[in-house]
Amino acid sequence: MGARWQLQQAKNRFSEVVERALKEGPQTVTRHGKDAVVIVAAEDFQRTSAVAGKPSQSLAEFLLQSPLRGSQLRIRRSRDTGRLPSFGE
């Protein structure tokens, strides 16, 4: 991954951060010493993000291709509500 920038440094040199993201790859911005955000070129983001378009398959297609399909898996749901009823309800 590209360079790491402290938040204040990234704010002061934002144009440079953007240029480096375009030329060198993702730029990590830290806040209080921890990774906060990554700045990436829009083209890279669109290529790797589901936001770029329609998912490659629908949920139904995914489930139909599951290796567990046809395994007769039975899932039982507990009838426990997780809390005791209060008086006066």
PyMOL Python script that loads the backbone (N, CA, C, O; Angstrom):
from pymol import cmd

cmd.read_pdbstr("""\
ATOM      1  N   MET A   1       0.847  -1.172   0.000  1.00  0.00           N
ATOM      2  CA  MET A   1       0.000   0.000   0.000  1.00  0.00           C
ATOM      3  C   MET A   1       0.889   1.230   0.000  1.00  0.00           C
ATOM      4  O   MET A   1       2.069   1.149   0.341  1.00  0.00           O
ATOM      5  N   GLY A   2       0.333   2.358  -0.377  1.00  0.00           N
ATOM      6  CA  GLY A   2       1.095   3.593  -0.485  1.00  0.00           C
ATOM      7  C   GLY A   2       1.471   4.177   0.867  1.00  0.00           C
ATOM      8  O   GLY A   2       1.596   3.454   1.855  1.00  0.00           O
ATOM      9  N   ALA A   3       1.647   5.474   0.900  1.00  0.00           N
ATOM     10  CA  ALA A   3       2.137   6.170   2.093  1.00  0.00           C
ATOM     11  C   ALA A   3       1.090   6.246   3.198  1.00  0.00           C
ATOM     12  O   ALA A   3      -0.102   6.031   2.979  1.00  0.00           O
ATOM     13  N   ARG A   4       1.577   6.557   4.383  1.00  0.00           N
ATOM     14  CA  ARG A   4       0.711   6.789   5.542  1.00  0.00           C
ATOM     15  C   ARG A   4       0.823   8.274   5.900  1.00  0.00           C
ATOM     16  O   ARG A   4       1.917   8.839   5.903  1.00  0.00           O
ATOM     17  N   TRP A   5      -0.297   8.884   6.194  1.00  0.00           N
ATOM     18  CA  TRP A   5      -0.351  10.304   6.503  1.00  0.00           C
ATOM     19  C   TRP A   5      -1.089  10.510   7.818  1.00  0.00           C
ATOM     20  O   TRP A   5      -2.124   9.888   8.056  1.00  0.00           O
ATOM     21  N   GLN A   6      -0.562  11.377   8.667  1.00  0.00           N
ATOM     22  CA  GLN A   6      -1.323  11.798   9.838  1.00  0.00           C
ATOM     23  C   GLN A   6      -2.429  12.721   9.338  1.00  0.00           C
ATOM     24  O   GLN A   6      -2.252  13.412   8.334  1.00  0.00           O
ATOM     25  N   LEU A   7      -3.552  12.738  10.020  1.00  0.00           N
ATOM     26  CA  LEU A   7      -4.712  13.497   9.562  1.00  0.00           C
ATOM     27  C   LEU A   7      -4.388  14.957   9.274  1.00  0.00           C
ATOM     28  O   LEU A   7      -4.749  15.471   8.215  1.00  0.00           O
ATOM     29  N   GLN A   8      -3.717  15.629  10.196  1.00  0.00           N
ATOM     30  CA  GLN A   8      -3.402  17.048   9.986  1.00  0.00           C
ATOM     31  C   GLN A   8      -2.503  17.237   8.769  1.00  0.00           C
ATOM     32  O   GLN A   8      -2.691  18.176   7.995  1.00  0.00           O
ATOM     33  N   GLN A   9      -1.536  16.354   8.601  1.00  0.00           N
ATOM     34  CA  GLN A   9      -0.637  16.408   7.452  1.00  0.00           C
ATOM     35  C   GLN A   9      -1.429  16.189   6.156  1.00  0.00           C
ATOM     36  O   GLN A   9      -1.202  16.882   5.164  1.00  0.00           O
ATOM     37  N   ALA A  10      -2.351  15.233   6.167  1.00  0.00           N
ATOM     38  CA  ALA A  10      -3.156  14.956   4.969  1.00  0.00           C
ATOM     39  C   ALA A  10      -4.046  16.149   4.625  1.00  0.00           C
ATOM     40  O   ALA A  10      -4.238  16.460   3.449  1.00  0.00           O
ATOM     41  N   LYS A  11      -4.589  16.821   5.646  1.00  0.00           N
ATOM     42  CA  LYS A  11      -5.422  18.002   5.385  1.00  0.00           C
ATOM     43  C   LYS A  11      -4.590  19.116   4.765  1.00  0.00           C
ATOM     44  O   LYS A  11      -5.020  19.765   3.812  1.00  0.00           O
ATOM     45  N   ASN A  12      -3.402  19.333   5.309  1.00  0.00           N
ATOM     46  CA  ASN A  12      -2.550  20.411   4.815  1.00  0.00           C
ATOM     47  C   ASN A  12      -2.008  20.150   3.415  1.00  0.00           C
ATOM     48  O   ASN A  12      -1.726  21.090   2.673  1.00  0.00           O
ATOM     49  N   ARG A  13      -1.863  18.883   3.055  1.00  0.00           N
ATOM     50  CA  ARG A  13      -1.263  18.528   1.767  1.00  0.00           C
ATOM     51  C   ARG A  13      -2.210  17.656   0.942  1.00  0.00           C
ATOM     52  O   ARG A  13      -1.778  16.730   0.256  1.00  0.00           O
ATOM     53  N   PHE A  14      -3.502  17.965   1.019  1.00  0.00           N
ATOM     54  CA  PHE A  14      -4.530  17.119   0.400  1.00  0.00           C
ATOM     55  C   PHE A  14      -4.299  16.919  -1.097  1.00  0.00           C
ATOM     56  O   PHE A  14      -4.461  15.805  -1.594  1.00  0.00           O
ATOM     57  N   SER A  15      -3.932  17.954  -1.812  1.00  0.00           N
ATOM     58  CA  SER A  15      -3.681  17.819  -3.251  1.00  0.00           C
ATOM     59  C   SER A  15      -2.589  16.792  -3.519  1.00  0.00           C
ATOM     60  O   SER A  15      -2.687  16.006  -4.461  1.00  0.00           O
ATOM     61  N   GLU A  16      -1.552  16.799  -2.693  1.00  0.00           N
ATOM     62  CA  GLU A  16      -0.471  15.839  -2.853  1.00  0.00           C
ATOM     63  C   GLU A  16      -0.947  14.417  -2.533  1.00  0.00           C
ATOM     64  O   GLU A  16      -0.570  13.459  -3.209  1.00  0.00           O
ATOM     65  N   VAL A  17      -1.771  14.296  -1.501  1.00  0.00           N
ATOM     66  CA  VAL A  17      -2.314  12.982  -1.145  1.00  0.00           C
ATOM     67  C   VAL A  17      -3.112  12.415  -2.319  1.00  0.00           C
ATOM     68  O   VAL A  17      -2.975  11.241  -2.661  1.00  0.00           O
ATOM     69  N   VAL A  18      -3.937  13.250  -2.927  1.00  0.00           N
ATOM     70  CA  VAL A  18      -4.745  12.813  -4.069  1.00  0.00           C
ATOM     71  C   VAL A  18      -3.854  12.429  -5.243  1.00  0.00           C
ATOM     72  O   VAL A  18      -4.059  11.382  -5.858  1.00  0.00           O
ATOM     73  N   GLU A  19      -2.870  13.264  -5.561  1.00  0.00           N
ATOM     74  CA  GLU A  19      -1.950  12.957  -6.667  1.00  0.00           C
ATOM     75  C   GLU A  19      -1.244  11.625  -6.443  1.00  0.00           C
ATOM     76  O   GLU A  19      -1.119  10.817  -7.362  1.00  0.00           O
ATOM     77  N   ARG A  20      -0.786  11.405  -5.216  1.00  0.00           N
ATOM     78  CA  ARG A  20      -0.078  10.156  -4.925  1.00  0.00           C
ATOM     79  C   ARG A  20      -1.018   8.956  -4.969  1.00  0.00           C
ATOM     80  O   ARG A  20      -0.609   7.863  -5.363  1.00  0.00           O
ATOM     81  N   ALA A  21      -2.264   9.147  -4.573  1.00  0.00           N
ATOM     82  CA  ALA A  21      -3.244   8.056  -4.676  1.00  0.00           C
ATOM     83  C   ALA A  21      -3.456   7.685  -6.139  1.00  0.00           C
ATOM     84  O   ALA A  21      -3.602   6.507  -6.467  1.00  0.00           O
ATOM     85  N   LEU A  22      -3.474   8.686  -7.019  1.00  0.00           N
ATOM     86  CA  LEU A  22      -3.661   8.434  -8.450  1.00  0.00           C
ATOM     87  C   LEU A  22      -2.441   7.753  -9.064  1.00  0.00           C
ATOM     88  O   LEU A  22      -2.585   6.878  -9.917  1.00  0.00           O
ATOM     89  N   LYS A  23      -1.249   8.147  -8.640  1.00  0.00           N
ATOM     90  CA  LYS A  23      -0.023   7.639  -9.270  1.00  0.00           C
ATOM     91  C   LYS A  23       0.576   6.424  -8.568  1.00  0.00           C
ATOM     92  O   LYS A  23       1.105   5.530  -9.229  1.00  0.00           O
ATOM     93  N   GLU A  24       0.500   6.380  -7.222  1.00  0.00           N
ATOM     94  CA  GLU A  24       1.206   5.350  -6.463  1.00  0.00           C
ATOM     95  C   GLU A  24       0.295   4.320  -5.818  1.00  0.00           C
ATOM     96  O   GLU A  24       0.752   3.254  -5.408  1.00  0.00           O
ATOM     97  N   GLY A  25      -0.985   4.632  -5.728  1.00  0.00           N
ATOM     98  CA  GLY A  25      -1.907   3.696  -5.093  1.00  0.00           C
ATOM     99  C   GLY A  25      -2.497   4.262  -3.814  1.00  0.00           C
ATOM    100  O   GLY A  25      -2.285   5.430  -3.487  1.00  0.00           O
ATOM    101  N   PRO A  26      -3.235   3.435  -3.094  1.00  0.00           N
ATOM    102  CA  PRO A  26      -3.955   3.884  -1.901  1.00  0.00           C
ATOM    103  C   PRO A  26      -3.064   4.582  -0.881  1.00  0.00           C
ATOM    104  O   PRO A  26      -1.919   4.189  -0.658  1.00  0.00           O
ATOM    105  N   GLN A  27      -3.615   5.623  -0.268  1.00  0.00           N
ATOM    106  CA  GLN A  27      -2.918   6.410   0.749  1.00  0.00           C
ATOM    107  C   GLN A  27      -3.714   6.291   2.052  1.00  0.00           C
ATOM    108  O   GLN A  27      -4.904   6.602   2.090  1.00  0.00           O
ATOM    109  N   THR A  28      -3.054   5.845   3.106  1.00  0.00           N
ATOM    110  CA  THR A  28      -3.718   5.654   4.393  1.00  0.00           C
ATOM    111  C   THR A  28      -3.584   6.912   5.236  1.00  0.00           C
ATOM    112  O   THR A  28      -2.502   7.486   5.354  1.00  0.00           O
ATOM    113  N   VAL A  29      -4.707   7.334   5.823  1.00  0.00           N
ATOM    114  CA  VAL A  29      -4.724   8.488   6.711  1.00  0.00           C
ATOM    115  C   VAL A  29      -5.010   7.970   8.117  1.00  0.00           C
ATOM    116  O   VAL A  29      -5.953   7.209   8.331  1.00  0.00           O
ATOM    117  N   THR A  30      -4.180   8.395   9.075  1.00  0.00           N
ATOM    118  CA  THR A  30      -4.341   7.943  10.455  1.00  0.00           C
ATOM    119  C   THR A  30      -4.903   9.064  11.314  1.00  0.00           C
ATOM    120  O   THR A  30      -4.735  10.249  11.027  1.00  0.00           O
ATOM    121  N   ARG A  31      -5.579   8.645  12.381  1.00  0.00           N
ATOM    122  CA  ARG A  31      -6.093   9.603  13.364  1.00  0.00           C
ATOM    123  C   ARG A  31      -5.796   9.015  14.735  1.00  0.00           C
ATOM    124  O   ARG A  31      -6.174   7.879  15.020  1.00  0.00           O
ATOM    125  N   HIS A  32      -5.133   9.767  15.571  1.00  0.00           N
ATOM    126  CA  HIS A  32      -4.716   9.307  16.898  1.00  0.00           C
ATOM    127  C   HIS A  32      -3.879   8.029  16.793  1.00  0.00           C
ATOM    128  O   HIS A  32      -3.975   7.138  17.637  1.00  0.00           O
ATOM    129  N   GLY A  33      -3.059   7.957  15.744  1.00  0.00           N
ATOM    130  CA  GLY A  33      -2.148   6.832  15.576  1.00  0.00           C
ATOM    131  C   GLY A  33      -2.762   5.567  15.002  1.00  0.00           C
ATOM    132  O   GLY A  33      -2.065   4.566  14.834  1.00  0.00           O
ATOM    133  N   LYS A  34      -4.058   5.592  14.696  1.00  0.00           N
ATOM    134  CA  LYS A  34      -4.732   4.409  14.155  1.00  0.00           C
ATOM    135  C   LYS A  34      -5.233   4.698  12.748  1.00  0.00           C
ATOM    136  O   LYS A  34      -5.626   5.824  12.440  1.00  0.00           O
ATOM    137  N   ASP A  35      -5.219   3.681  11.897  1.00  0.00           N
ATOM    138  CA  ASP A  35      -5.742   3.849  10.543  1.00  0.00           C
ATOM    139  C   ASP A  35      -7.186   4.329  10.609  1.00  0.00           C
ATOM    140  O   ASP A  35      -8.004   3.753  11.327  1.00  0.00           O
ATOM    141  N   ALA A  36      -7.501   5.389   9.858  1.00  0.00           N
ATOM    142  CA  ALA A  36      -8.855   5.958   9.857  1.00  0.00           C
ATOM    143  C   ALA A  36      -9.533   5.763   8.507  1.00  0.00           C
ATOM    144  O   ALA A  36     -10.658   5.269   8.436  1.00  0.00           O
ATOM    145  N   VAL A  37      -8.840   6.157   7.430  1.00  0.00           N
ATOM    146  CA  VAL A  37      -9.412   6.041   6.087  1.00  0.00           C
ATOM    147  C   VAL A  37      -8.299   5.736   5.094  1.00  0.00           C
ATOM    148  O   VAL A  37      -7.113   5.910   5.373  1.00  0.00           O
ATOM    149  N   VAL A  38      -8.730   5.274   3.924  1.00  0.00           N
ATOM    150  CA  VAL A  38      -7.797   5.050   2.827  1.00  0.00           C
ATOM    151  C   VAL A  38      -8.319   5.836   1.630  1.00  0.00           C
ATOM    152  O   VAL A  38      -9.487   5.715   1.260  1.00  0.00           O
ATOM    153  N   ILE A  39      -7.457   6.631   1.037  1.00  0.00           N
ATOM    154  CA  ILE A  39      -7.828   7.407  -0.145  1.00  0.00           C
ATOM    155  C   ILE A  39      -7.333   6.639  -1.364  1.00  0.00           C
ATOM    156  O   ILE A  39      -6.144   6.344  -1.490  1.00  0.00           O
ATOM    157  N   VAL A  40      -8.268   6.320  -2.262  1.00  0.00           N
ATOM    158  CA  VAL A  40      -7.931   5.563  -3.473  1.00  0.00           C
ATOM    159  C   VAL A  40      -8.455   6.298  -4.695  1.00  0.00           C
ATOM    160  O   VAL A  40      -9.376   7.109  -4.599  1.00  0.00           O
ATOM    161  N   ALA A  41      -7.858   6.007  -5.846  1.00  0.00           N
ATOM    162  CA  ALA A  41      -8.340   6.572  -7.101  1.00  0.00           C
ATOM    163  C   ALA A  41      -9.744   6.034  -7.365  1.00  0.00           C
ATOM    164  O   ALA A  41     -10.035   4.878  -7.060  1.00  0.00           O
ATOM    165  N   ALA A  42     -10.609   6.867  -7.929  1.00  0.00           N
ATOM    166  CA  ALA A  42     -11.991   6.480  -8.208  1.00  0.00           C
ATOM    167  C   ALA A  42     -12.049   5.226  -9.080  1.00  0.00           C
ATOM    168  O   ALA A  42     -12.890   4.353  -8.861  1.00  0.00           O
ATOM    169  N   GLU A  43     -11.174   5.137 -10.050  1.00  0.00           N
ATOM    170  CA  GLU A  43     -11.150   3.973 -10.942  1.00  0.00           C
ATOM    171  C   GLU A  43     -10.870   2.687 -10.155  1.00  0.00           C
ATOM    172  O   GLU A  43     -11.501   1.658 -10.394  1.00  0.00           O
ATOM    173  N   ASP A  44      -9.932   2.753  -9.225  1.00  0.00           N
ATOM    174  CA  ASP A  44      -9.635   1.592  -8.390  1.00  0.00           C
ATOM    175  C   ASP A  44     -10.824   1.231  -7.506  1.00  0.00           C
ATOM    176  O   ASP A  44     -11.159   0.057  -7.351  1.00  0.00           O
ATOM    177  N   PHE A  45     -11.451   2.237  -6.934  1.00  0.00           N
ATOM    178  CA  PHE A  45     -12.606   2.011  -6.074  1.00  0.00           C
ATOM    179  C   PHE A  45     -13.734   1.353  -6.849  1.00  0.00           C
ATOM    180  O   PHE A  45     -14.323   0.377  -6.384  1.00  0.00           O
ATOM    181  N   GLN A  46     -14.036   1.878  -8.022  1.00  0.00           N
ATOM    182  CA  GLN A  46     -15.128   1.330  -8.827  1.00  0.00           C
ATOM    183  C   GLN A  46     -14.846  -0.098  -9.260  1.00  0.00           C
ATOM    184  O   GLN A  46     -15.759  -0.921  -9.337  1.00  0.00           O
ATOM    185  N   ARG A  47     -13.599  -0.388  -9.540  1.00  0.00           N
ATOM    186  CA  ARG A  47     -13.236  -1.730  -9.983  1.00  0.00           C
ATOM    187  C   ARG A  47     -13.397  -2.747  -8.851  1.00  0.00           C
ATOM    188  O   ARG A  47     -13.743  -3.900  -9.112  1.00  0.00           O
ATOM    189  N   THR A  48     -13.157  -2.350  -7.618  1.00  0.00           N
ATOM    190  CA  THR A  48     -13.169  -3.296  -6.508  1.00  0.00           C
ATOM    191  C   THR A  48     -14.401  -3.208  -5.622  1.00  0.00           C
ATOM    192  O   THR A  48     -14.522  -3.976  -4.668  1.00  0.00           O
ATOM    193  N   SER A  49     -15.306  -2.305  -5.910  1.00  0.00           N
ATOM    194  CA  SER A  49     -16.451  -2.088  -5.036  1.00  0.00           C
ATOM    195  C   SER A  49     -17.744  -2.569  -5.659  1.00  0.00           C
ATOM    196  O   SER A  49     -17.928  -2.484  -6.873  1.00  0.00           O
ATOM    197  N   ALA A  50     -18.643  -3.076  -4.826  1.00  0.00           N
ATOM    198  CA  ALA A  50     -19.965  -3.475  -5.304  1.00  0.00           C
ATOM    199  C   ALA A  50     -20.757  -2.251  -5.748  1.00  0.00           C
ATOM    200  O   ALA A  50     -21.724  -2.376  -6.499  1.00  0.00           O
ATOM    201  N   VAL A  51     -20.349  -1.057  -5.285  1.00  0.00           N
ATOM    202  CA  VAL A  51     -21.018   0.173  -5.676  1.00  0.00           C
ATOM    203  C   VAL A  51     -20.862   0.413  -7.183  1.00  0.00           C
ATOM    204  O   VAL A  51     -21.670   1.112  -7.795  1.00  0.00           O
ATOM    205  N   ALA A  52     -19.834  -0.164  -7.761  1.00  0.00           N
ATOM    206  CA  ALA A  52     -19.526   0.062  -9.170  1.00  0.00           C
ATOM    207  C   ALA A  52     -20.597  -0.473 -10.101  1.00  0.00           C
ATOM    208  O   ALA A  52     -20.670  -0.056 -11.257  1.00  0.00           O
ATOM    209  N   GLY A  53     -21.400  -1.354  -9.640  1.00  0.00           N
ATOM    210  CA  GLY A  53     -22.434  -1.905 -10.501  1.00  0.00           C
ATOM    211  C   GLY A  53     -23.139  -3.052  -9.841  1.00  0.00           C
ATOM    212  O   GLY A  53     -23.033  -3.282  -8.636  1.00  0.00           O
ATOM    213  N   LYS A  54     -23.845  -3.746 -10.652  1.00  0.00           N
ATOM    214  CA  LYS A  54     -24.636  -4.865 -10.196  1.00  0.00           C
ATOM    215  C   LYS A  54     -23.724  -5.992  -9.694  1.00  0.00           C
ATOM    216  O   LYS A  54     -22.704  -6.287 -10.317  1.00  0.00           O
ATOM    217  N   PRO A  55     -24.090  -6.619  -8.570  1.00  0.00           N
ATOM    218  CA  PRO A  55     -23.298  -7.761  -8.116  1.00  0.00           C
ATOM    219  C   PRO A  55     -23.230  -8.845  -9.185  1.00  0.00           C
ATOM    220  O   PRO A  55     -24.118  -8.945 -10.032  1.00  0.00           O
ATOM    221  N   SER A  56     -22.183  -9.649  -9.145  1.00  0.00           N
ATOM    222  CA  SER A  56     -21.995 -10.657 -10.178  1.00  0.00           C
ATOM    223  C   SER A  56     -23.103 -11.698 -10.184  1.00  0.00           C
ATOM    224  O   SER A  56     -23.359 -12.318 -11.217  1.00  0.00           O
ATOM    225  N   GLN A  57     -23.767 -11.901  -9.046  1.00  0.00           N
ATOM    226  CA  GLN A  57     -24.885 -12.827  -9.003  1.00  0.00           C
ATOM    227  C   GLN A  57     -25.856 -12.394  -7.917  1.00  0.00           C
ATOM    228  O   GLN A  57     -25.487 -11.676  -6.987  1.00  0.00           O
ATOM    229  N   SER A  58     -27.102 -12.836  -8.044  1.00  0.00           N
ATOM    230  CA  SER A  58     -28.102 -12.492  -7.050  1.00  0.00           C
ATOM    231  C   SER A  58     -27.950 -13.414  -5.842  1.00  0.00           C
ATOM    232  O   SER A  58     -27.245 -14.421  -5.905  1.00  0.00           O
ATOM    233  N   LEU A  59     -28.609 -13.065  -4.755  1.00  0.00           N
ATOM    234  CA  LEU A  59     -28.582 -13.899  -3.569  1.00  0.00           C
ATOM    235  C   LEU A  59     -29.162 -15.274  -3.875  1.00  0.00           C
ATOM    236  O   LEU A  59     -28.634 -16.287  -3.416  1.00  0.00           O
ATOM    237  N   ALA A  60     -30.240 -15.314  -4.643  1.00  0.00           N
ATOM    238  CA  ALA A  60     -30.851 -16.594  -5.006  1.00  0.00           C
ATOM    239  C   ALA A  60     -29.870 -17.468  -5.778  1.00  0.00           C
ATOM    240  O   ALA A  60     -29.776 -18.667  -5.516  1.00  0.00           O
ATOM    241  N   GLU A  61     -29.140 -16.886  -6.727  1.00  0.00           N
ATOM    242  CA  GLU A  61     -28.150 -17.646  -7.493  1.00  0.00           C
ATOM    243  C   GLU A  61     -27.037 -18.165  -6.576  1.00  0.00           C
ATOM    244  O   GLU A  61     -26.586 -19.303  -6.707  1.00  0.00           O
ATOM    245  N   PHE A  62     -26.609 -17.313  -5.653  1.00  0.00           N
ATOM    246  CA  PHE A  62     -25.575 -17.715  -4.705  1.00  0.00           C
ATOM    247  C   PHE A  62     -26.024 -18.911  -3.876  1.00  0.00           C
ATOM    248  O   PHE A  62     -25.283 -19.882  -3.719  1.00  0.00           O
ATOM    249  N   LEU A  63     -27.249 -18.835  -3.345  1.00  0.00           N
ATOM    250  CA  LEU A  63     -27.766 -19.931  -2.521  1.00  0.00           C
ATOM    251  C   LEU A  63     -27.955 -21.212  -3.327  1.00  0.00           C
ATOM    252  O   LEU A  63     -27.724 -22.309  -2.818  1.00  0.00           O
ATOM    253  N   LEU A  64     -28.376 -21.075  -4.581  1.00  0.00           N
ATOM    254  CA  LEU A  64     -28.555 -22.263  -5.420  1.00  0.00           C
ATOM    255  C   LEU A  64     -27.230 -22.956  -5.710  1.00  0.00           C
ATOM    256  O   LEU A  64     -27.207 -24.161  -5.961  1.00  0.00           O
ATOM    257  N   GLN A  65     -26.131 -22.215  -5.679  1.00  0.00           N
ATOM    258  CA  GLN A  65     -24.813 -22.786  -5.949  1.00  0.00           C
ATOM    259  C   GLN A  65     -24.115 -23.258  -4.672  1.00  0.00           C
ATOM    260  O   GLN A  65     -22.969 -23.706  -4.727  1.00  0.00           O
ATOM    261  N   SER A  66     -24.783 -23.163  -3.537  1.00  0.00           N
ATOM    262  CA  SER A  66     -24.179 -23.541  -2.270  1.00  0.00           C
ATOM    263  C   SER A  66     -23.836 -25.025  -2.239  1.00  0.00           C
ATOM    264  O   SER A  66     -24.610 -25.854  -2.717  1.00  0.00           O
ATOM    265  N   PRO A  67     -22.683 -25.358  -1.681  1.00  0.00           N
ATOM    266  CA  PRO A  67     -22.331 -26.777  -1.555  1.00  0.00           C
ATOM    267  C   PRO A  67     -23.252 -27.504  -0.576  1.00  0.00           C
ATOM    268  O   PRO A  67     -23.280 -28.735  -0.565  1.00  0.00           O
ATOM    269  N   LEU A  68     -24.007 -26.766   0.251  1.00  0.00           N
ATOM    270  CA  LEU A  68     -24.938 -27.382   1.189  1.00  0.00           C
ATOM    271  C   LEU A  68     -26.308 -27.664   0.569  1.00  0.00           C
ATOM    272  O   LEU A  68     -27.167 -28.266   1.213  1.00  0.00           O
ATOM    273  N   ARG A  69     -26.509 -27.240  -0.652  1.00  0.00           N
ATOM    274  CA  ARG A  69     -27.793 -27.474  -1.323  1.00  0.00           C
ATOM    275  C   ARG A  69     -28.037 -28.976  -1.413  1.00  0.00           C
ATOM    276  O   ARG A  69     -27.175 -29.732  -1.862  1.00  0.00           O
ATOM    277  N   GLY A  70     -29.198 -29.386  -0.990  1.00  0.00           N
ATOM    278  CA  GLY A  70     -29.548 -30.795  -1.036  1.00  0.00           C
ATOM    279  C   GLY A  70     -29.023 -31.603   0.129  1.00  0.00           C
ATOM    280  O   GLY A  70     -29.168 -32.825   0.135  1.00  0.00           O
ATOM    281  N   SER A  71     -28.414 -30.962   1.120  1.00  0.00           N
ATOM    282  CA  SER A  71     -27.825 -31.695   2.243  1.00  0.00           C
ATOM    283  C   SER A  71     -28.849 -32.035   3.326  1.00  0.00           C
ATOM    284  O   SER A  71     -28.509 -32.666   4.327  1.00  0.00           O
ATOM    285  N   GLN A  72     -30.097 -31.621   3.129  1.00  0.00           N
ATOM    286  CA  GLN A  72     -31.166 -31.876   4.100  1.00  0.00           C
ATOM    287  C   GLN A  72     -30.878 -31.228   5.459  1.00  0.00           C
ATOM    288  O   GLN A  72     -31.307 -31.737   6.494  1.00  0.00           O
ATOM    289  N   LEU A  73     -30.165 -30.127   5.453  1.00  0.00           N
ATOM    290  CA  LEU A  73     -29.853 -29.396   6.669  1.00  0.00           C
ATOM    291  C   LEU A  73     -31.149 -28.869   7.276  1.00  0.00           C
ATOM    292  O   LEU A  73     -31.946 -28.228   6.591  1.00  0.00           O
ATOM    293  N   ARG A  74     -31.356 -29.138   8.552  1.00  0.00           N
ATOM    294  CA  ARG A  74     -32.549 -28.676   9.260  1.00  0.00           C
ATOM    295  C   ARG A  74     -32.124 -27.709  10.356  1.00  0.00           C
ATOM    296  O   ARG A  74     -31.287 -28.039  11.196  1.00  0.00           O
ATOM    297  N   ILE A  75     -32.691 -26.544  10.342  1.00  0.00           N
ATOM    298  CA  ILE A  75     -32.377 -25.537  11.354  1.00  0.00           C
ATOM    299  C   ILE A  75     -33.632 -25.308  12.165  1.00  0.00           C
ATOM    300  O   ILE A  75     -34.694 -25.017  11.614  1.00  0.00           O
ATOM    301  N   ARG A  76     -33.511 -25.438  13.467  1.00  0.00           N
ATOM    302  CA  ARG A  76     -34.657 -25.249  14.346  1.00  0.00           C
ATOM    303  C   ARG A  76     -34.516 -23.920  15.069  1.00  0.00           C
ATOM    304  O   ARG A  76     -33.433 -23.552  15.521  1.00  0.00           O
ATOM    305  N   ARG A  77     -35.602 -23.229  15.167  1.00  0.00           N
ATOM    306  CA  ARG A  77     -35.612 -21.935  15.830  1.00  0.00           C
ATOM    307  C   ARG A  77     -36.098 -22.101  17.260  1.00  0.00           C
ATOM    308  O   ARG A  77     -37.111 -22.754  17.511  1.00  0.00           O
ATOM    309  N   SER A  78     -35.379 -21.513  18.181  1.00  0.00           N
ATOM    310  CA  SER A  78     -35.770 -21.554  19.581  1.00  0.00           C
ATOM    311  C   SER A  78     -37.006 -20.693  19.785  1.00  0.00           C
ATOM    312  O   SER A  78     -37.132 -19.622  19.191  1.00  0.00           O
ATOM    313  N   ARG A  79     -37.902 -21.157  20.611  1.00  0.00           N
ATOM    314  CA  ARG A  79     -39.101 -20.373  20.934  1.00  0.00           C
ATOM    315  C   ARG A  79     -38.856 -19.429  22.110  1.00  0.00           C
ATOM    316  O   ARG A  79     -39.756 -18.687  22.502  1.00  0.00           O
ATOM    317  N   ASP A  80     -37.656 -19.448  22.673  1.00  0.00           N
ATOM    318  CA  ASP A  80     -37.288 -18.581  23.783  1.00  0.00           C
ATOM    319  C   ASP A  80     -37.279 -17.134  23.301  1.00  0.00           C
ATOM    320  O   ASP A  80     -36.613 -16.812  22.317  1.00  0.00           O
ATOM    321  N   THR A  81     -38.007 -16.271  23.981  1.00  0.00           N
ATOM    322  CA  THR A  81     -38.071 -14.865  23.577  1.00  0.00           C
ATOM    323  C   THR A  81     -36.888 -14.062  24.076  1.00  0.00           C
ATOM    324  O   THR A  81     -36.674 -12.930  23.642  1.00  0.00           O
ATOM    325  N   GLY A  82     -36.102 -14.652  25.004  1.00  0.00           N
ATOM    326  CA  GLY A  82     -34.914 -13.958  25.480  1.00  0.00           C
ATOM    327  C   GLY A  82     -35.140 -13.073  26.681  1.00  0.00           C
ATOM    328  O   GLY A  82     -34.183 -12.533  27.235  1.00  0.00           O
ATOM    329  N   ARG A  83     -36.401 -12.908  27.105  1.00  0.00           N
ATOM    330  CA  ARG A  83     -36.649 -12.110  28.305  1.00  0.00           C
ATOM    331  C   ARG A  83     -37.909 -12.606  28.977  1.00  0.00           C
ATOM    332  O   ARG A  83     -38.762 -13.234  28.350  1.00  0.00           O
ATOM    333  N   LEU A  84     -38.014 -12.317  30.255  1.00  0.00           N
ATOM    334  CA  LEU A  84     -39.190 -12.694  31.007  1.00  0.00           C
ATOM    335  C   LEU A  84     -40.242 -11.600  30.862  1.00  0.00           C
ATOM    336  O   LEU A  84     -39.901 -10.419  30.794  1.00  0.00           O
ATOM    337  N   PRO A  85     -41.512 -11.980  30.814  1.00  0.00           N
ATOM    338  CA  PRO A  85     -42.548 -10.946  30.708  1.00  0.00           C
ATOM    339  C   PRO A  85     -42.610 -10.119  31.981  1.00  0.00           C
ATOM    340  O   PRO A  85     -42.437 -10.647  33.080  1.00  0.00           O
ATOM    341  N   SER A  86     -42.856  -8.829  31.835  1.00  0.00           N
ATOM    342  CA  SER A  86     -42.977  -7.932  32.980  1.00  0.00           C
ATOM    343  C   SER A  86     -44.415  -7.972  33.481  1.00  0.00           C
ATOM    344  O   SER A  86     -45.339  -8.221  32.706  1.00  0.00           O
ATOM    345  N   PHE A  87     -44.602  -7.733  34.751  1.00  0.00           N
ATOM    346  CA  PHE A  87     -45.947  -7.659  35.307  1.00  0.00           C
ATOM    347  C   PHE A  87     -46.621  -6.406  34.787  1.00  0.00           C
ATOM    348  O   PHE A  87     -45.992  -5.352  34.704  1.00  0.00           O
ATOM    349  N   GLY A  88     -47.870  -6.507  34.441  1.00  0.00           N
ATOM    350  CA  GLY A  88     -48.639  -5.352  33.988  1.00  0.00           C
ATOM    351  C   GLY A  88     -48.628  -5.168  32.484  1.00  0.00           C
ATOM    352  O   GLY A  88     -49.181  -4.190  31.981  1.00  0.00           O
ATOM    353  N   GLU A  89     -48.007  -6.091  31.752  1.00  0.00           N
ATOM    354  CA  GLU A  89     -48.005  -5.951  30.286  1.00  0.00           C
ATOM    355  C   GLU A  89     -49.208  -6.625  29.702  1.00  0.00           C
ATOM    356  O   GLU A  89     -49.388  -6.619  28.484  1.00  0.00           O
TER     357      GLU A  89
END
""", "prot")
cmd.dss("prot")
cmd.show_as("cartoon", "prot")
cmd.util.cbc("prot")
cmd.orient("prot")
